[in-house]
Amino acid sequence: MLIATCVVKLELDGVLSLKEKRQIVKSILARLPHHFNVAVAEVEAQDVWQTAVIGIATVGTDAAYLHGLLEKAVAWIEQTRPDIPIGDYEIELL
């Protein structure tokens, strides 16, 4: 069994309040699991307005499939929310 994780850093340049940030993050956190078989959560920088860090995790037996799934999840975020650039992301297999 393999565990695949991805940490995605979002740059929220136009966000002026934590309330606005939470709306954006909650939208992504609610929709991502419906499109992919993943668990998601905001994992860092909860009190920072202009940055959001989202953790994505999934479990399986095929490393290539899991890596591809997380790549597709990151691409989905980019396509769904082009107004929110992805600053960086890192995929790790355990």
Phi and psi restraints in degrees (range 20) as a CNS / XPLOR table:
assign (resid 1 and name C) (resid 2 and name N)
       (resid 2 and name CA) (resid 2 and name C) 1.0 -116.7 20.0 2
assign (resid 2 and name N) (resid 2 and name CA)
       (resid 2 and name C) (resid 3 and name N) 1.0 146.8 20.0 2
assign (resid 2 and name C) (resid 3 and name N)
       (resid 3 and name CA) (resid 3 and name C) 1.0 -115.5 20.0 2
assign (resid 3 and name N) (resid 3 and name CA)
       (resid 3 and name C) (resid 4 and name N) 1.0 125.3 20.0 2
assign (resid 3 and name C) (resid 4 and name N)
       (resid 4 and name CA) (resid 4 and name C) 1.0 -112.5 20.0 2
assign (resid 4 and name N) (resid 4 and name CA)
       (resid 4 and name C) (resid 5 and name N) 1.0 131.8 20.0 2
assign (resid 4 and name C) (resid 5 and name N)
       (resid 5 and name CA) (resid 5 and name C) 1.0 -126.8 20.0 2
assign (resid 5 and name N) (resid 5 and name CA)
       (resid 5 and name C) (resid 6 and name N) 1.0 152.8 20.0 2
assign (resid 5 and name C) (resid 6 and name N)
       (resid 6 and name CA) (resid 6 and name C) 1.0 -140.8 20.0 2
assign (resid 6 and name N) (resid 6 and name CA)
       (resid 6 and name C) (resid 7 and name N) 1.0 132.1 20.0 2
assign (resid 6 and name C) (resid 7 and name N)
       (resid 7 and name CA) (resid 7 and name C) 1.0 -112.0 20.0 2
assign (resid 7 and name N) (resid 7 and name CA)
       (resid 7 and name C) (resid 8 and name N) 1.0 121.4 20.0 2
assign (resid 7 and name C) (resid 8 and name N)
       (resid 8 and name CA) (resid 8 and name C) 1.0 -115.4 20.0 2
assign (resid 8 and name N) (resid 8 and name CA)
       (resid 8 and name C) (resid 9 and name N) 1.0 125.3 20.0 2
assign (resid 8 and name C) (resid 9 and name N)
       (resid 9 and name CA) (resid 9 and name C) 1.0 -101.8 20.0 2
assign (resid 9 and name N) (resid 9 and name CA)
       (resid 9 and name C) (resid 10 and name N) 1.0 120.5 20.0 2
assign (resid 9 and name C) (resid 10 and name N)
       (resid 10 and name CA) (resid 10 and name C) 1.0 -103.1 20.0 2
assign (resid 10 and name N) (resid 10 and name CA)
       (resid 10 and name C) (resid 11 and name N) 1.0 136.1 20.0 2
assign (resid 10 and name C) (resid 11 and name N)
       (resid 11 and name CA) (resid 11 and name C) 1.0 -97.5 20.0 2
assign (resid 11 and name N) (resid 11 and name CA)
       (resid 11 and name C) (resid 12 and name N) 1.0 111.8 20.0 2
assign (resid 11 and name C) (resid 12 and name N)
       (resid 12 and name CA) (resid 12 and name C) 1.0 -105.0 20.0 2
assign (resid 12 and name N) (resid 12 and name CA)
       (resid 12 and name C) (resid 13 and name N) 1.0 68.7 20.0 2
assign (resid 12 and name C) (resid 13 and name N)
       (resid 13 and name CA) (resid 13 and name C) 1.0 -63.6 20.0 2
assign (resid 13 and name N) (resid 13 and name CA)
       (resid 13 and name C) (resid 14 and name N) 1.0 -37.5 20.0 2
assign (resid 13 and name C) (resid 14 and name N)
       (resid 14 and name CA) (resid 14 and name C) 1.0 -88.8 20.0 2
assign (resid 14 and name N) (resid 14 and name CA)
       (resid 14 and name C) (resid 15 and name N) 1.0 3.7 20.0 2
assign (resid 14 and name C) (resid 15 and name N)
       (resid 15 and name CA) (resid 15 and name C) 1.0 -79.3 20.0 2
assign (resid 15 and name N) (resid 15 and name CA)
       (resid 15 and name C) (resid 16 and name N) 1.0 131.9 20.0 2
assign (resid 15 and name C) (resid 16 and name N)
       (resid 16 and name CA) (resid 16 and name C) 1.0 -112.1 20.0 2
assign (resid 16 and name N) (resid 16 and name CA)
       (resid 16 and name C) (resid 17 and name N) 1.0 -3.4 20.0 2
assign (resid 16 and name C) (resid 17 and name N)
       (resid 17 and name CA) (resid 17 and name C) 1.0 -154.7 20.0 2
assign (resid 17 and name N) (resid 17 and name CA)
       (resid 17 and name C) (resid 18 and name N) 1.0 161.8 20.0 2
assign (resid 17 and name C) (resid 18 and name N)
       (resid 18 and name CA) (resid 18 and name C) 1.0 -66.6 20.0 2
assign (resid 18 and name N) (resid 18 and name CA)
       (resid 18 and name C) (resid 19 and name N) 1.0 -30.9 20.0 2
assign (resid 18 and name C) (resid 19 and name N)
       (resid 19 and name CA) (resid 19 and name C) 1.0 -63.3 20.0 2
assign (resid 19 and name N) (resid 19 and name CA)
       (resid 19 and name C) (resid 20 and name N) 1.0 -44.0 20.0 2
assign (resid 19 and name C) (resid 20 and name N)
       (resid 20 and name CA) (resid 20 and name C) 1.0 -64.9 20.0 2
assign (resid 20 and name N) (resid 20 and name CA)
       (resid 20 and name C) (resid 21 and name N) 1.0 -40.7 20.0 2
assign (resid 20 and name C) (resid 21 and name N)
       (resid 21 and name CA) (resid 21 and name C) 1.0 -62.2 20.0 2
assign (resid 21 and name N) (resid 21 and name CA)
       (resid 21 and name C) (resid 22 and name N) 1.0 -45.3 20.0 2
assign (resid 21 and name C) (resid 22 and name N)
       (resid 22 and name CA) (resid 22 and name C) 1.0 -61.1 20.0 2
assign (resid 22 and name N) (resid 22 and name CA)
       (resid 22 and name C) (resid 23 and name N) 1.0 -36.5 20.0 2
assign (resid 22 and name C) (resid 23 and name N)
       (resid 23 and name CA) (resid 23 and name C) 1.0 -61.6 20.0 2
assign (resid 23 and name N) (resid 23 and name CA)
       (resid 23 and name C) (resid 24 and name N) 1.0 -44.3 20.0 2
assign (resid 23 and name C) (resid 24 and name N)
       (resid 24 and name CA) (resid 24 and name C) 1.0 -66.0 20.0 2
assign (resid 24 and name N) (resid 24 and name CA)
       (resid 24 and name C) (resid 25 and name N) 1.0 -48.7 20.0 2
assign (resid 24 and name C) (resid 25 and name N)
       (resid 25 and name CA) (resid 25 and name C) 1.0 -66.1 20.0 2
assign (resid 25 and name N) (resid 25 and name CA)
       (resid 25 and name C) (resid 26 and name N) 1.0 -44.4 20.0 2
assign (resid 25 and name C) (resid 26 and name N)
       (resid 26 and name CA) (resid 26 and name C) 1.0 -61.1 20.0 2
assign (resid 26 and name N) (resid 26 and name CA)
       (resid 26 and name C) (resid 27 and name N) 1.0 -37.0 20.0 2
assign (resid 26 and name C) (resid 27 and name N)
       (resid 27 and name CA) (resid 27 and name C) 1.0 -61.5 20.0 2
assign (resid 27 and name N) (resid 27 and name CA)
       (resid 27 and name C) (resid 28 and name N) 1.0 -46.1 20.0 2
assign (resid 27 and name C) (resid 28 and name N)
       (resid 28 and name CA) (resid 28 and name C) 1.0 -66.8 20.0 2
assign (resid 28 and name N) (resid 28 and name CA)
       (resid 28 and name C) (resid 29 and name N) 1.0 -44.6 20.0 2
assign (resid 28 and name C) (resid 29 and name N)
       (resid 29 and name CA) (resid 29 and name C) 1.0 -64.5 20.0 2
assign (resid 29 and name N) (resid 29 and name CA)
       (resid 29 and name C) (resid 30 and name N) 1.0 -30.9 20.0 2
assign (resid 29 and name C) (resid 30 and name N)
       (resid 30 and name CA) (resid 30 and name C) 1.0 -79.0 20.0 2
assign (resid 30 and name N) (resid 30 and name CA)
       (resid 30 and name C) (resid 31 and name N) 1.0 -35.9 20.0 2
assign (resid 30 and name C) (resid 31 and name N)
       (resid 31 and name CA) (resid 31 and name C) 1.0 -88.6 20.0 2
assign (resid 31 and name N) (resid 31 and name CA)
       (resid 31 and name C) (resid 32 and name N) 1.0 -30.9 20.0 2
assign (resid 31 and name C) (resid 32 and name N)
       (resid 32 and name CA) (resid 32 and name C) 1.0 -60.4 20.0 2
assign (resid 32 and name N) (resid 32 and name CA)
       (resid 32 and name C) (resid 33 and name N) 1.0 -45.9 20.0 2
assign (resid 32 and name C) (resid 33 and name N)
       (resid 33 and name CA) (resid 33 and name C) 1.0 -64.9 20.0 2
assign (resid 33 and name N) (resid 33 and name CA)
       (resid 33 and name C) (resid 34 and name N) 1.0 -23.3 20.0 2
assign (resid 33 and name C) (resid 34 and name N)
       (resid 34 and name CA) (resid 34 and name C) 1.0 -72.7 20.0 2
assign (resid 34 and name N) (resid 34 and name CA)
       (resid 34 and name C) (resid 35 and name N) 1.0 -26.0 20.0 2
assign (resid 34 and name C) (resid 35 and name N)
       (resid 35 and name CA) (resid 35 and name C) 1.0 -94.5 20.0 2
assign (resid 35 and name N) (resid 35 and name CA)
       (resid 35 and name C) (resid 36 and name N) 1.0 -25.5 20.0 2
assign (resid 35 and name C) (resid 36 and name N)
       (resid 36 and name CA) (resid 36 and name C) 1.0 -136.0 20.0 2
assign (resid 36 and name N) (resid 36 and name CA)
       (resid 36 and name C) (resid 37 and name N) 1.0 155.4 20.0 2
assign (resid 36 and name C) (resid 37 and name N)
       (resid 37 and name CA) (resid 37 and name C) 1.0 -86.5 20.0 2
assign (resid 37 and name N) (resid 37 and name CA)
       (resid 37 and name C) (resid 38 and name N) 1.0 73.6 20.0 2
assign (resid 37 and name C) (resid 38 and name N)
       (resid 38 and name CA) (resid 38 and name C) 1.0 -136.4 20.0 2
assign (resid 38 and name N) (resid 38 and name CA)
       (resid 38 and name C) (resid 39 and name N) 1.0 160.3 20.0 2
assign (resid 38 and name C) (resid 39 and name N)
       (resid 39 and name CA) (resid 39 and name C) 1.0 -106.2 20.0 2
assign (resid 39 and name N) (resid 39 and name CA)
       (resid 39 and name C) (resid 40 and name N) 1.0 140.8 20.0 2
assign (resid 39 and name C) (resid 40 and name N)
       (resid 40 and name CA) (resid 40 and name C) 1.0 -134.7 20.0 2
assign (resid 40 and name N) (resid 40 and name CA)
       (resid 40 and name C) (resid 41 and name N) 1.0 152.9 20.0 2
assign (resid 40 and name C) (resid 41 and name N)
       (resid 41 and name CA) (resid 41 and name C) 1.0 -162.7 20.0 2
assign (resid 41 and name N) (resid 41 and name CA)
       (resid 41 and name C) (resid 42 and name N) 1.0 152.6 20.0 2
assign (resid 41 and name C) (resid 42 and name N)
       (resid 42 and name CA) (resid 42 and name C) 1.0 -80.3 20.0 2
assign (resid 42 and name N) (resid 42 and name CA)
       (resid 42 and name C) (resid 43 and name N) 1.0 122.3 20.0 2
assign (resid 42 and name C) (resid 43 and name N)
       (resid 43 and name CA) (resid 43 and name C) 1.0 -110.9 20.0 2
assign (resid 43 and name N) (resid 43 and name CA)
       (resid 43 and name C) (resid 44 and name N) 1.0 -17.2 20.0 2
assign (resid 43 and name C) (resid 44 and name N)
       (resid 44 and name CA) (resid 44 and name C) 1.0 -148.6 20.0 2
assign (resid 44 and name N) (resid 44 and name CA)
       (resid 44 and name C) (resid 45 and name N) 1.0 167.3 20.0 2
assign (resid 44 and name C) (resid 45 and name N)
       (resid 45 and name CA) (resid 45 and name C) 1.0 54.5 20.0 2
assign (resid 45 and name N) (resid 45 and name CA)
       (resid 45 and name C) (resid 46 and name N) 1.0 40.8 20.0 2
assign (resid 45 and name C) (resid 46 and name N)
       (resid 46 and name CA) (resid 46 and name C) 1.0 -64.7 20.0 2
assign (resid 46 and name N) (resid 46 and name CA)
       (resid 46 and name C) (resid 47 and name N) 1.0 -27.1 20.0 2
assign (resid 46 and name C) (resid 47 and name N)
       (resid 47 and name CA) (resid 47 and name C) 1.0 -101.6 20.0 2
assign (resid 47 and name N) (resid 47 and name CA)
       (resid 47 and name C) (resid 48 and name N) 1.0 9.2 20.0 2
assign (resid 47 and name C) (resid 48 and name N)
       (resid 48 and name CA) (resid 48 and name C) 1.0 -101.9 20.0 2
assign (resid 48 and name N) (resid 48 and name CA)
       (resid 48 and name C) (resid 49 and name N) 1.0 124.9 20.0 2
assign (resid 48 and name C) (resid 49 and name N)
       (resid 49 and name CA) (resid 49 and name C) 1.0 -66.9 20.0 2
assign (resid 49 and name N) (resid 49 and name CA)
       (resid 49 and name C) (resid 50 and name N) 1.0 -44.6 20.0 2
assign (resid 49 and name C) (resid 50 and name N)
       (resid 50 and name CA) (resid 50 and name C) 1.0 -91.9 20.0 2
assign (resid 50 and name N) (resid 50 and name CA)
       (resid 50 and name C) (resid 51 and name N) 1.0 6.1 20.0 2
assign (resid 50 and name C) (resid 51 and name N)
       (resid 51 and name CA) (resid 51 and name C) 1.0 -139.4 20.0 2
assign (resid 51 and name N) (resid 51 and name CA)
       (resid 51 and name C) (resid 52 and name N) 1.0 139.0 20.0 2
assign (resid 51 and name C) (resid 52 and name N)
       (resid 52 and name CA) (resid 52 and name C) 1.0 -132.5 20.0 2
assign (resid 52 and name N) (resid 52 and name CA)
       (resid 52 and name C) (resid 53 and name N) 1.0 137.5 20.0 2
assign (resid 52 and name C) (resid 53 and name N)
       (resid 53 and name CA) (resid 53 and name C) 1.0 -121.0 20.0 2
assign (resid 53 and name N) (resid 53 and name CA)
       (resid 53 and name C) (resid 54 and name N) 1.0 118.4 20.0 2
assign (resid 53 and name C) (resid 54 and name N)
       (resid 54 and name CA) (resid 54 and name C) 1.0 -111.5 20.0 2
assign (resid 54 and name N) (resid 54 and name CA)
       (resid 54 and name C) (resid 55 and name N) 1.0 133.1 20.0 2
assign (resid 54 and name C) (resid 55 and name N)
       (resid 55 and name CA) (resid 55 and name C) 1.0 -102.9 20.0 2
assign (resid 55 and name N) (resid 55 and name CA)
       (resid 55 and name C) (resid 56 and name N) 1.0 135.2 20.0 2
assign (resid 55 and name C) (resid 56 and name N)
       (resid 56 and name CA) (resid 56 and name C) 1.0 -123.8 20.0 2
assign (resid 56 and name N) (resid 56 and name CA)
       (resid 56 and name C) (resid 57 and name N) 1.0 135.3 20.0 2
assign (resid 56 and name C) (resid 57 and name N)
       (resid 57 and name CA) (resid 57 and name C) 1.0 -139.1 20.0 2
assign (resid 57 and name N) (resid 57 and name CA)
       (resid 57 and name C) (resid 58 and name N) 1.0 148.8 20.0 2
assign (resid 57 and name C) (resid 58 and name N)
       (resid 58 and name CA) (resid 58 and name C) 1.0 -152.7 20.0 2
assign (resid 58 and name N) (resid 58 and name CA)
       (resid 58 and name C) (resid 59 and name N) 1.0 162.9 20.0 2
assign (resid 58 and name C) (resid 59 and name N)
       (resid 59 and name CA) (resid 59 and name C) 1.0 -128.2 20.0 2
assign (resid 59 and name N) (resid 59 and name CA)
       (resid 59 and name C) (resid 60 and name N) 1.0 143.0 20.0 2
assign (resid 59 and name C) (resid 60 and name N)
       (resid 60 and name CA) (resid 60 and name C) 1.0 -174.1 20.0 2
assign (resid 60 and name N) (resid 60 and name CA)
       (resid 60 and name C) (resid 61 and name N) 1.0 -169.2 20.0 2
assign (resid 60 and name C) (resid 61 and name N)
       (resid 61 and name CA) (resid 61 and name C) 1.0 -114.1 20.0 2
assign (resid 61 and name N) (resid 61 and name CA)
       (resid 61 and name C) (resid 62 and name N) 1.0 -13.7 20.0 2
assign (resid 61 and name C) (resid 62 and name N)
       (resid 62 and name CA) (resid 62 and name C) 1.0 -110.5 20.0 2
assign (resid 62 and name N) (resid 62 and name CA)
       (resid 62 and name C) (resid 63 and name N) 1.0 111.7 20.0 2
assign (resid 62 and name C) (resid 63 and name N)
       (resid 63 and name CA) (resid 63 and name C) 1.0 -62.1 20.0 2
assign (resid 63 and name N) (resid 63 and name CA)
       (resid 63 and name C) (resid 64 and name N) 1.0 -41.5 20.0 2
assign (resid 63 and name C) (resid 64 and name N)
       (resid 64 and name CA) (resid 64 and name C) 1.0 -64.4 20.0 2
assign (resid 64 and name N) (resid 64 and name CA)
       (resid 64 and name C) (resid 65 and name N) 1.0 -41.4 20.0 2
assign (resid 64 and name C) (resid 65 and name N)
       (resid 65 and name CA) (resid 65 and name C) 1.0 -63.4 20.0 2
assign (resid 65 and name N) (resid 65 and name CA)
       (resid 65 and name C) (resid 66 and name N) 1.0 -45.6 20.0 2
assign (resid 65 and name C) (resid 66 and name N)
       (resid 66 and name CA) (resid 66 and name C) 1.0 -63.7 20.0 2
assign (resid 66 and name N) (resid 66 and name CA)
       (resid 66 and name C) (resid 67 and name N) 1.0 -42.0 20.0 2
assign (resid 66 and name C) (resid 67 and name N)
       (resid 67 and name CA) (resid 67 and name C) 1.0 -62.7 20.0 2
assign (resid 67 and name N) (resid 67 and name CA)
       (resid 67 and name C) (resid 68 and name N) 1.0 -45.2 20.0 2
assign (resid 67 and name C) (resid 68 and name N)
       (resid 68 and name CA) (resid 68 and name C) 1.0 -62.3 20.0 2
assign (resid 68 and name N) (resid 68 and name CA)
       (resid 68 and name C) (resid 69 and name N) 1.0 -39.2 20.0 2
assign (resid 68 and name C) (resid 69 and name N)
       (resid 69 and name CA) (resid 69 and name C) 1.0 -61.5 20.0 2
assign (resid 69 and name N) (resid 69 and name CA)
       (resid 69 and name C) (resid 70 and name N) 1.0 -43.7 20.0 2
assign (resid 69 and name C) (resid 70 and name N)
       (resid 70 and name CA) (resid 70 and name C) 1.0 -69.7 20.0 2
assign (resid 70 and name N) (resid 70 and name CA)
       (resid 70 and name C) (resid 71 and name N) 1.0 -35.7 20.0 2
assign (resid 70 and name C) (resid 71 and name N)
       (resid 71 and name CA) (resid 71 and name C) 1.0 -61.4 20.0 2
assign (resid 71 and name N) (resid 71 and name CA)
       (resid 71 and name C) (resid 72 and name N) 1.0 -41.7 20.0 2
assign (resid 71 and name C) (resid 72 and name N)
       (resid 72 and name CA) (resid 72 and name C) 1.0 -65.9 20.0 2
assign (resid 72 and name N) (resid 72 and name CA)
       (resid 72 and name C) (resid 73 and name N) 1.0 -36.6 20.0 2
assign (resid 72 and name C) (resid 73 and name N)
       (resid 73 and name CA) (resid 73 and name C) 1.0 -64.4 20.0 2
assign (resid 73 and name N) (resid 73 and name CA)
       (resid 73 and name C) (resid 74 and name N) 1.0 -41.9 20.0 2
assign (resid 73 and name C) (resid 74 and name N)
       (resid 74 and name CA) (resid 74 and name C) 1.0 -65.7 20.0 2
assign (resid 74 and name N) (resid 74 and name CA)
       (resid 74 and name C) (resid 75 and name N) 1.0 -42.7 20.0 2
assign (resid 74 and name C) (resid 75 and name N)
       (resid 75 and name CA) (resid 75 and name C) 1.0 -63.0 20.0 2
assign (resid 75 and name N) (resid 75 and name CA)
       (resid 75 and name C) (resid 76 and name N) 1.0 -36.4 20.0 2
assign (resid 75 and name C) (resid 76 and name N)
       (resid 76 and name CA) (resid 76 and name C) 1.0 -63.4 20.0 2
assign (resid 76 and name N) (resid 76 and name CA)
       (resid 76 and name C) (resid 77 and name N) 1.0 -40.7 20.0 2
assign (resid 76 and name C) (resid 77 and name N)
       (resid 77 and name CA) (resid 77 and name C) 1.0 -62.0 20.0 2
assign (resid 77 and name N) (resid 77 and name CA)
       (resid 77 and name C) (resid 78 and name N) 1.0 -44.5 20.0 2
assign (resid 77 and name C) (resid 78 and name N)
       (resid 78 and name CA) (resid 78 and name C) 1.0 -62.1 20.0 2
assign (resid 78 and name N) (resid 78 and name CA)
       (resid 78 and name C) (resid 79 and name N) 1.0 -40.7 20.0 2
assign (resid 78 and name C) (resid 79 and name N)
       (resid 79 and name CA) (resid 79 and name C) 1.0 -75.0 20.0 2
assign (resid 79 and name N) (resid 79 and name CA)
       (resid 79 and name C) (resid 80 and name N) 1.0 -39.4 20.0 2
assign (resid 79 and name C) (resid 80 and name N)
       (resid 80 and name CA) (resid 80 and name C) 1.0 -74.0 20.0 2
assign (resid 80 and name N) (resid 80 and name CA)
       (resid 80 and name C) (resid 81 and name N) 1.0 -37.4 20.0 2
assign (resid 80 and name C) (resid 81 and name N)
       (resid 81 and name CA) (resid 81 and name C) 1.0 -125.3 20.0 2
assign (resid 81 and name N) (resid 81 and name CA)
       (resid 81 and name C) (resid 82 and name N) 1.0 72.0 20.0 2
assign (resid 81 and name C) (resid 82 and name N)
       (resid 82 and name CA) (resid 82 and name C) 1.0 -66.6 20.0 2
assign (resid 82 and name N) (resid 82 and name CA)
       (resid 82 and name C) (resid 83 and name N) 1.0 -15.4 20.0 2
assign (resid 82 and name C) (resid 83 and name N)
       (resid 83 and name CA) (resid 83 and name C) 1.0 -76.9 20.0 2
assign (resid 83 and name N) (resid 83 and name CA)
       (resid 83 and name C) (resid 84 and name N) 1.0 -10.5 20.0 2
assign (resid 83 and name C) (resid 84 and name N)
       (resid 84 and name CA) (resid 84 and name C) 1.0 -117.8 20.0 2
assign (resid 84 and name N) (resid 84 and name CA)
       (resid 84 and name C) (resid 85 and name N) 1.0 98.5 20.0 2
assign (resid 84 and name C) (resid 85 and name N)
       (resid 85 and name CA) (resid 85 and name C) 1.0 -70.5 20.0 2
assign (resid 85 and name N) (resid 85 and name CA)
       (resid 85 and name C) (resid 86 and name N) 1.0 145.1 20.0 2
assign (resid 85 and name C) (resid 86 and name N)
       (resid 86 and name CA) (resid 86 and name C) 1.0 -87.0 20.0 2
assign (resid 86 and name N) (resid 86 and name CA)
       (resid 86 and name C) (resid 87 and name N) 1.0 118.6 20.0 2
assign (resid 86 and name C) (resid 87 and name N)
       (resid 87 and name CA) (resid 87 and name C) 1.0 -72.7 20.0 2
assign (resid 87 and name N) (resid 87 and name CA)
       (resid 87 and name C) (resid 88 and name N) 1.0 -42.4 20.0 2
assign (resid 87 and name C) (resid 88 and name N)
       (resid 88 and name CA) (resid 88 and name C) 1.0 -167.2 20.0 2
assign (resid 88 and name N) (resid 88 and name CA)
       (resid 88 and name C) (resid 89 and name N) 1.0 157.5 20.0 2
assign (resid 88 and name C) (resid 89 and name N)
       (resid 89 and name CA) (resid 89 and name C) 1.0 -150.1 20.0 2
assign (resid 89 and name N) (resid 89 and name CA)
       (resid 89 and name C) (resid 90 and name N) 1.0 153.0 20.0 2
assign (resid 89 and name C) (resid 90 and name N)
       (resid 90 and name CA) (resid 90 and name C) 1.0 -139.1 20.0 2
assign (resid 90 and name N) (resid 90 and name CA)
       (resid 90 and name C) (resid 91 and name N) 1.0 129.1 20.0 2
assign (resid 90 and name C) (resid 91 and name N)
       (resid 91 and name CA) (resid 91 and name C) 1.0 -107.6 20.0 2
assign (resid 91 and name N) (resid 91 and name CA)
       (resid 91 and name C) (resid 92 and name N) 1.0 136.0 20.0 2
assign (resid 91 and name C) (resid 92 and name N)
       (resid 92 and name CA) (resid 92 and name C) 1.0 -136.3 20.0 2
assign (resid 92 and name N) (resid 92 and name CA)
       (resid 92 and name C) (resid 93 and name N) 1.0 137.2 20.0 2
assign (resid 92 and name C) (resid 93 and name N)
       (resid 93 and name CA) (resid 93 and name C) 1.0 -109.2 20.0 2
assign (resid 93 and name N) (resid 93 and name CA)
       (resid 93 and name C) (resid 94 and name N) 1.0 130.8 20.0 2
